Amino acid sequence: MKKLFFYVMFIFCSANISGQNLPEYFQLGNKGLAKTSSSTPLSNGITDIVVGQNIVLLGTSRGLSTSTDNGDTWKNYYKTSDFGTESISAIAYKNGVIWAATAHSEDINGASVQVGSGLHYSTDGKTWTNIPQPVDDPGDSLISYGINTIRALPVTVPQQNVTFDIALTDSAVWITSWAGGLRKSTDNGKTWQRVILPPDFLDSIKPTDTLSFSLQPVAGSFGPEAYLNHALFSVLAVDNNTIYAGSAGGLNKSTDGGISWQHFTNTNQKHPISGNWVIGLGYDKFEKTVWAVTRQATSQNEINGVSASSDGGNNWDTFLLGKTAWNIAFRYYLDGNGNLNSSDVIVPTNSGAFRSNDNGNTWINATGIVDSQTGLSINTDVFYAADSKNINSGDAYVWIGSAEGTVRLTDTGGMWEGTWKVFLASQDLTSDNSTYAFPNPFAPGLEKVKIKYTTGNSSAKVTIRIFDFDMNLVKTVIQNAPRNSNIDNIDIWNGTDEFGNIVPNGVYFYRIDIDSGQTLYGKIIALK
């Protein structure tokens, strides 16, 4: 998946569970744009999407991007004083308050190591409070839990301590991390409390139990008393008291605000979750069903998929078995009074974005994602995030984040029926007679180069030709193709010549002929 300009790459290679890397976040290693206002997000690598009533939040490899006009314009926080050049590893939104976690990678002794760089919150999207990555003092080795004193390994550095998920209740902020475990703050991040969860061998804990275990992440990494259920990846707040927390060792549920916990695994229930590695959680407010992205962790009896429970976790149904899912989202339908009437579940995976309107019995994959105005398409099956917002009782905006850009469906009530809009990260055009190609350089055979331009104030027929350095014709990309006015048009060259051969490395020129008489030129570098 590693690409050149504006493309996303995996950089996390933490501890290994049954031969699999633990959850990744995404980091882009090239230069970004310092400008905060743009017609597009700054990155095509979308790791998270959260949609509020009046805002769309994108967690990307180039920072946080937000839109308050349903994607017409974007505010990008990359290279700002608050966010710098960090990637976004988690975002959350509740009642106008935005939380975002940042991270990057460092090369330590020849290995790429994940590093949490802190959290940021804002009540207006303009001013931000910045919080260092939560760590412990070296002496923080004991935690009181009811009648017990639990021994704990202090996590004193941000390395391998990245915030993977955030949940918000009325009185607390909850965060998850591999090394840091589950933590909560009741004072907006000034102080953090480590939350005690069951060790791998216990199905539940409460303060009146007599307990003997230590709080340490990832078995085998720090000693024989370290547990996979203390390595956290996902958290969900159904309400102020009901909290779910997913780990590398199962799923945990509390109904008393995070004090007592039940521990669900692939082996301790008659109808269990599909796998113990729980990297994503969602709650269907209409069906009152908890959904979890459940992957194989340590046992060959586990399998990737998603798991759902309509009875609070006592029993689970499993779906999309064998699929590598990333997150859970819901598209709600309203009655005439604005109340929830039904719901669809949406699951972004490495094999497409799947959707069900019958509680998982049947699934439809999103296909034919083509922008109705520009003709741009998303040519990947890898989707990481999704969310939606109701427009009225029947229609909604459904947002999906992929490895190659953001898409918005103006959903008219059917299964993936409606109008698609594709958002691709690129520089804004400076004028009607400017053009821009990206990524540039690009790798023919591995990726495609996109040519961006405008026809000005009127629609026109456009021809685009590619020439080599000696000005020999290499390829006619489009010829007399109708293109729209007052929008940024983007056409794609796949890096081949007229005979379908992949072009060699070198400098190429493109010419855009617009039937109004205007001609635009640009340069493309092919480099494999």
C-alpha positions in Angstrom: 0.0 0.0 0.0 3.0 2.3 0.2 2.7 5.0 -2.5 4.4 8.3 -3.2 2.8 11.7 -2.9 -0.4 12.0 -0.9 -0.7 8.2 -0.3 -0.8 6.3 2.9 1.6 3.8 4.3 1.5 1.5 7.3 4.2 2.1 9.8 3.2 0.3 12.9 4.9 -3.0 13.7 4.3 -3.5 17.4 4.2 -6.8 19.3 3.1 -9.8 17.3 0.0 -11.9 18.1 -0.2 -15.2 16.2 2.0 -13.9 13.4 -0.2 -10.7 12.9 0.8 -7.1 13.5 -1.2 -5.3 16.2 -3.4 -2.5 14.9 -1.8 0.0 12.7 -2.2 3.7 12.3 -1.1 5.5 9.2 1.6 8.0 8.5 2.5 9.9 5.3 6.2 10.7 4.9 6.2 13.6 2.4 5.8 17.3 2.6 2.4 18.8 3.4 0.7 22.0 2.8 0.6 24.6 5.5 -2.6 26.3 4.3 -5.5 25.5 6.6 -8.5 26.2 4.2 -8.9 24.0 1.2 -11.4 22.5 -1.2 -10.2 19.0 -0.2 -8.7 17.2 2.8 -4.9 17.1 2.8 -4.6 13.4 2.7 -6.1 10.4 0.9 -5.2 8.1 3.7 -8.3 8.2 5.9 -8.1 6.4 9.3 -11.2 7.6 11.0 -14.5 9.5 10.3 -16.8 11.0 12.9 -19.9 13.0 11.8 -21.7 15.3 14.1 -24.8 17.3 13.4 -23.0 20.2 11.9 -19.4 18.9 11.3 -17.5 16.1 9.5 -14.2 15.1 11.2 -11.5 13.1 9.3 -8.6 11.5 11.0 -5.9 11.3 8.3 -2.2 10.6 7.8 -1.8 14.4 7.5 -3.6 15.5 10.6 -7.1 16.4 11.3 -9.5 17.7 8.6 -12.9 19.2 9.3 -15.8 20.4 7.2 -18.9 22.3 8.4 -20.6 22.5 5.0 -20.8 18.7 4.2 -17.5 18.7 2.3 -17.7 21.8 0.1 -14.7 23.3 2.0 -12.3 21.8 4.5 -10.2 23.1 7.3 -6.9 21.2 7.7 -4.8 21.4 10.8 -1.7 19.9 9.4 1.4 22.0 10.2 -0.5 24.3 12.5 1.0 25.2 15.9 -1.3 22.8 17.7 -1.0 19.7 15.5 2.4 20.1 13.7 3.1 17.3 11.3 1.5 14.5 13.4 -0.8 11.8 12.2 -4.2 11.3 13.8 -4.6 8.0 15.6 -8.1 8.6 17.1 -10.9 11.2 17.1 -14.1 11.7 19.1 -17.0 14.2 19.1 -19.8 14.9 21.6 -22.0 17.9 22.1 -19.7 20.3 20.1 -16.5 19.1 21.8 -13.8 17.6 19.6 -11.0 15.3 20.8 -8.1 14.1 18.7 -5.1 11.9 19.5 -1.8 12.3 17.5 1.1 10.0 16.9 4.2 9.4 14.7 6.9 6.8 14.3 10.5 6.9 15.3 13.5 4.8 14.1 15.0 3.2 17.2 17.8 0.7 16.7 16.8 0.2 13.1 13.1 -0.5 13.9 10.1 1.7 13.4 8.5 2.3 16.7 5.1 3.9 17.3 5.1 7.0 19.5 2.0 8.7 21.0 2.4 12.5 20.9 -0.6 13.6 22.9 -4.2 14.6 22.8 -6.0 17.8 21.8 -9.5 19.0 22.5 -11.6 22.0 21.4 -15.0 23.4 22.1 -15.1 25.5 18.9 -12.6 24.0 16.4 -10.6 27.2 16.6 -8.7 27.1 20.0 -7.2 23.9 21.2 -6.0 22.6 24.5 -2.9 20.3 24.0 -2.3 17.4 26.4 0.9 15.4 26.6 0.6 11.7 26.0 -0.5 10.2 29.3 2.4 8.4 31.1 3.1 7.3 34.7 5.7 8.3 37.2 8.3 5.7 37.8 6.9 5.1 41.3 3.3 4.5 40.1 3.5 0.8 40.7 0.5 0.3 43.0 -3.2 0.9 42.3 -6.0 0.7 44.9 -9.0 -1.3 43.6 -11.7 -2.0 46.3 -10.2 -4.2 49.0 -7.2 -4.9 46.8 -3.9 -3.3 46.0 -3.0 -4.1 42.4 0.6 -4.2 41.3 1.1 -2.2 38.0 4.0 -1.7 35.6 4.5 2.1 35.2 4.3 3.2 31.6 6.8 6.1 31.7 7.5 6.8 28.0 5.3 7.6 24.9 6.9 4.9 22.8 4.5 2.0 22.0 2.0 4.2 23.9 -0.4 5.5 21.2 -4.0 6.4 21.8 -6.0 4.1 19.4 -9.5 5.1 20.5 -11.4 7.7 22.4 -14.9 7.6 24.0 -16.7 10.5 25.7 -19.3 10.4 28.5 -20.8 13.4 30.3 -18.1 13.3 33.0 -15.1 11.5 31.6 -12.8 11.0 28.6 -11.8 7.3 28.0 -8.7 6.4 25.9 -7.1 3.1 24.9 -3.5 2.2 24.2 -1.4 -1.0 23.8 1.1 -0.1 26.5 -1.0 2.3 28.4 -4.1 0.2 28.6 -7.5 1.8 29.4 -7.4 5.2 31.1 -10.0 7.8 31.9 -9.9 11.5 32.9 -12.6 13.5 34.7 -10.8 16.8 34.4 -10.3 17.2 30.6 -7.0 15.4 30.6 -5.2 17.2 33.4 -4.9 13.9 35.2 -5.5 10.3 34.1 -6.6 7.2 36.0 -5.6 3.7 35.0 -8.7 1.5 34.8 -8.4 -2.0 36.2 -9.6 -4.8 33.8 -9.7 -8.6 34.4 -6.6 -10.5 33.6 -6.7 -13.1 30.9 -7.7 -15.9 33.3 -10.7 -14.2 34.9 -14.2 -13.7 33.5 -15.1 -10.8 35.7 -13.8 -8.5 38.5 -15.5 -6.3 41.1 -14.0 -4.3 44.0 -15.2 -6.7 46.6 -13.3 -9.6 45.0 -10.0 -10.8 46.5 -7.6 -10.4 43.6 -4.0 -11.3 42.9 -2.6 -10.2 39.5 -0.6 -7.4 38.0 -1.6 -4.8 35.5 0.8 -5.1 32.5 0.2 -5.2 28.7 1.0 -8.1 26.3 1.9 -11.4 27.7 5.5 -12.3 27.5 6.7 -8.7 26.9 7.4 -7.7 30.5 7.1 -10.9 32.5 4.8 -13.9 33.3 2.1 -11.7 34.9 1.5 -9.6 31.7 -1.9 -10.1 30.0 -3.3 -9.5 26.6 -6.6 -8.2 28.1 -4.6 -5.3 29.4 -3.4 -4.2 25.9 -6.3 -2.0 24.8 -7.4 -0.9 21.3 -11.1 0.2 21.3 -13.6 1.8 23.7 -17.3 2.5 23.4 -19.5 4.5 25.8 -23.2 3.5 25.3 -24.1 5.8 28.1 -22.5 7.3 31.3 -22.5 3.9 33.0 -22.2 1.3 30.2 -18.7 1.1 28.8 -17.2 -1.5 26.5 -13.4 -1.9 26.1 -11.8 -4.1 23.4 -8.3 -5.6 23.9 -6.0 -8.1 22.4 -7.5 -10.6 24.8 -11.3 -10.1 24.4 -14.0 -7.6 25.1 -14.9 -6.1 28.5 -18.2 -4.5 29.7 -18.9 -2.3 32.7 -22.4 -1.2 33.8 -21.2 0.9 36.7 -19.0 3.5 35.0 -15.9 1.4 34.7 -15.6 0.0 38.2 -16.7 -3.7 37.8 -16.1 -5.6 34.5 -17.3 -8.7 32.6 -14.8 -10.3 30.3 -16.0 -11.9 27.1 -13.7 -14.1 25.0 -13.8 -16.6 22.2 -13.9 -19.5 24.7 -15.8 -18.4 27.8 -19.3 -18.2 26.2 -21.6 -20.6 24.4 -22.1 -18.1 21.6 -18.9 -16.1 21.6 -17.2 -13.4 19.7 -15.3 -14.6 16.6 -11.9 -13.5 17.8 -10.3 -12.0 20.9 -8.5 -9.1 19.2 -11.2 -6.4 19.3 -10.0 -3.3 17.3 -13.3 -1.5 16.8 -16.7 -1.1 18.5 -20.1 0.4 17.6 -23.6 0.7 19.1 -26.8 0.6 17.0 -29.0 3.0 18.8 -32.2 1.7 17.1 -31.6 -2.0 17.5 -29.8 -1.5 20.8 -27.1 -3.9 19.6 -23.4 -3.8 20.3 -21.1 -4.5 17.3 -17.4 -5.4 17.5 -14.6 -5.9 15.0 -13.2 -9.2 16.2 -10.0 -10.6 14.8 -7.9 -13.7 15.4 -5.5 -13.1 18.3 -3.7 -16.3 19.5 -5.9 -19.3 18.8 -6.4 -21.1 15.5 -10.1 -21.5 16.6 -10.5 -17.7 16.2 -11.4 -16.0 12.9 -11.5 -12.5 11.6 -15.0 -11.0 11.3 -17.5 -8.9 13.1 -19.6 -9.9 16.2 -22.9 -8.5 17.4 -24.9 -8.9 20.6 -28.5 -7.7 21.2 -28.5 -8.9 24.9 -25.6 -6.9 26.3 -22.9 -9.3 25.5 -24.3 -12.6 26.8 -24.6 -14.0 23.3 -23.0 -13.1 20.1 -23.7 -13.6 16.4 -20.8 -13.5 14.0 -20.7 -12.1 10.4 -18.4 -11.5 7.5 -16.2 -14.3 8.7 -12.8 -14.3 7.0 -13.0 -10.6 6.2 -10.5 -8.1 7.7 -12.7 -5.4 9.1 -11.7 -2.1 10.6 -14.6 -0.3 12.1 -18.4 -0.2 12.5 -20.9 2.6 11.5 -24.7 2.9 11.2 -27.1 4.6 8.8 -30.3 5.5 10.5 -33.8 6.1 9.1 -36.3 8.5 10.7 -40.0 8.6 10.9 -42.1 11.7 10.3 -41.5 12.9 13.8 -37.7 12.6 13.6 -37.5 9.5 15.7 -35.4 6.5 14.8 -37.3 4.1 12.6 -34.7 1.6 11.4 -31.0 1.2 10.8 -28.3 -0.2 8.5 -24.9 -1.4 9.7 -21.8 -0.5 7.6 -18.5 -2.3 8.0 -15.4 -1.0 6.2 -13.0 -3.9 5.4 -10.0 -4.8 3.2 -12.4 -6.4 0.8 -14.9 -3.5 0.4 -17.5 -1.5 2.4 -20.2 -3.9 3.4 -23.8 -2.9 4.4 -26.7 -4.8 5.9 -30.3 -3.7 6.5 -31.4 -7.0 8.2 -29.1 -7.2 11.2 -26.3 -9.0 9.3 -28.2 -11.7 7.6 -27.3 -10.4 4.1 -24.6 -7.9 3.1 -24.1 -5.7 0.0 -20.7 -4.4 -1.0 -20.4 -0.9 -2.3 -19.4 -1.0 -6.0 -19.3 1.5 -8.8 -18.2 4.4 -6.6 -18.0 7.2 -9.3 -18.3 10.9 -8.7 -21.4 12.0 -10.6 -19.9 15.4 -11.5 -16.2 14.7 -12.2 -16.3 11.0 -13.2 -13.6 10.2 -10.6 -13.7 6.8 -9.0 -12.3 5.0 -6.0 -10.2 2.1 -7.3 -9.6 0.2 -4.1 -11.3 -2.3 -2.0 -9.6 -1.2 1.2 -11.8 1.0 3.4 -11.0 2.0 7.0 -13.8 4.2 8.3 -17.4 5.2 7.9 -20.2 7.3 9.5 -23.4 9.0 8.4 -25.7 12.0 9.1 -29.4 12.3 8.3 -30.5 15.0 5.9 -34.2 14.3 6.4 -36.4 11.3 7.3 -35.5 9.5 4.1 -32.1 10.8 2.9 -28.6 10.8 4.6 -25.0 11.5 3.9 -22.9 8.4 4.2 -19.2 9.0 4.5 -16.6 6.3 3.8 -12.8 6.6 4.2 -10.5 4.6 2.0 -6.8 4.1 1.3 -7.2 6.3 -1.8 -9.5 9.1 -0.6 -12.8 10.1 1.0 -16.2 9.5 -0.5 -19.7 10.8 0.3 -22.9 9.2 -0.7 -26.1 11.3 -0.8 -28.1 8.2 0.2 -31.7 8.1 -1.0 -32.8 5.1 1.1 -31.7 2.1 -0.8 -28.6 -0.1 -0.4 -25.8 2.1 -1.7 -28.3 4.0 -3.8 -27.8 7.7 -4.5 -25.1 10.2 -5.7 -21.4 9.7 -5.0 -18.9 12.5 -4.5 -15.2 11.7 -4.4 -12.7 13.9 -2.4 -9.1 13.5 -3.5 -6.3 15.4 -1.7 -4.6 17.9 -4.0 -3.5 21.5 -4.2 -6.1 24.1 -5.0 -5.8 25.6 -8.5 -4.6 29.2 -8.4 -6.6 30.3 -11.4 -8.7 29.2 -14.4 -5.6 28.8 -16.5 -3.6 26.7 -14.1 -3.2 22.9 -13.9 -1.6 20.4 -11.5 -0.7 16.7 -11.7 -0.5 14.5 -8.6 1.2 12.4 -7.4 4.2 13.8 -9.1 6.6 12.0 -9.4 4.4 8.8 -9.8 5.3 5.1 -10.3 3.8 3.8 -13.6 2.4 0.3 -13.2 1.9 0.9 -9.5 -0.2 4.0 -9.4 -2.0 6.5 -11.7 -1.4 10.2 -12.1 -4.3 12.6 -11.8 -4.4 15.8 -13.9 -6.4 18.6 -12.3 -7.7 21.6 -14.2 -10.8 23.8 -14.8 -12.6 24.8 -18.0 -13.4 28.2 -16.5 -16.9 29.6 -16.4 -18.4 27.4 -19.1 -18.6 23.7 -19.8 -16.4 22.5 -22.6 -15.1 19.6 -24.6 -11.5 18.7 -23.5 -8.7 16.7 -25.0 -5.6 15.7 -23.0 -2.5 14.3 -24.6 0.8 13.0 -23.0 4.1 13.6 -24.8 7.6 12.3 -24.1 10.7 14.6 -23.6 11.1 14.8 -27.4 7.5 15.8 -27.8 6.4 12.5 -29.4 2.8 11.6 -28.7 2.7 8.9 -26.0 -1.0 8.7 -25.1 -4.3 10.5 -25.7 -6.0 10.4 -22.3 -9.3 11.8 -23.4 -10.5 13.3 -26.6 -13.4 15.8 -27.0 -14.8 14.7 -23.7 -17.4 16.9 -22.1 -16.3 18.5 -18.8 -18.1 20.7 -16.3 -17.5 24.4 -15.6 -16.9 26.0 -12.2 -15.5 22.8 -10.7 -12.1 21.2 -10.5 -12.0 18.5 -13.2 -9.6 15.6 -12.7 -8.6 13.1 -15.4 -6.4 10.1 -14.9 -3.4 8.7 -16.9 -2.5 5.2 -16.0 1.1 5.4 -17.1 0.8 3.5 -20.3 1.3 4.4 -24.0 -1.2 3.9 -26.9 -0.3 0.2 -27.1 -0.8 -0.5 -23.4 2.9 -0.6 -22.5 4.0 0.9 -19.2 6.1 3.9 -20.0 9.8 4.0 -18.8 11.2 6.4 -16.2 11.5 10.0 -17.5 10.0 13.4 -17.9 6.7 13.7 -19.7 4.5 16.7 -20.7 0.8 16.9 -20.9 -1.3 19.3 -23.0 -4.9 20.1 -22.2 -6.9 21.5 -25.2 -10.2 23.2 -24.2 -12.6 23.9 -27.1 -13.0 27.5 -26.0 -9.5 28.0 -27.4 -7.6 27.7 -24.1 -4.6 25.4 -23.9 -2.9 24.3 -20.6 0.5 22.6 -20.1 2.1 20.6 -17.4 5.0 18.3 -16.6 4.9 14.8 -15.1 7.9 12.7 -13.8 7.6 8.9 -14.1 9.8 7.2 -11.5 9.6 3.6 -10.5 
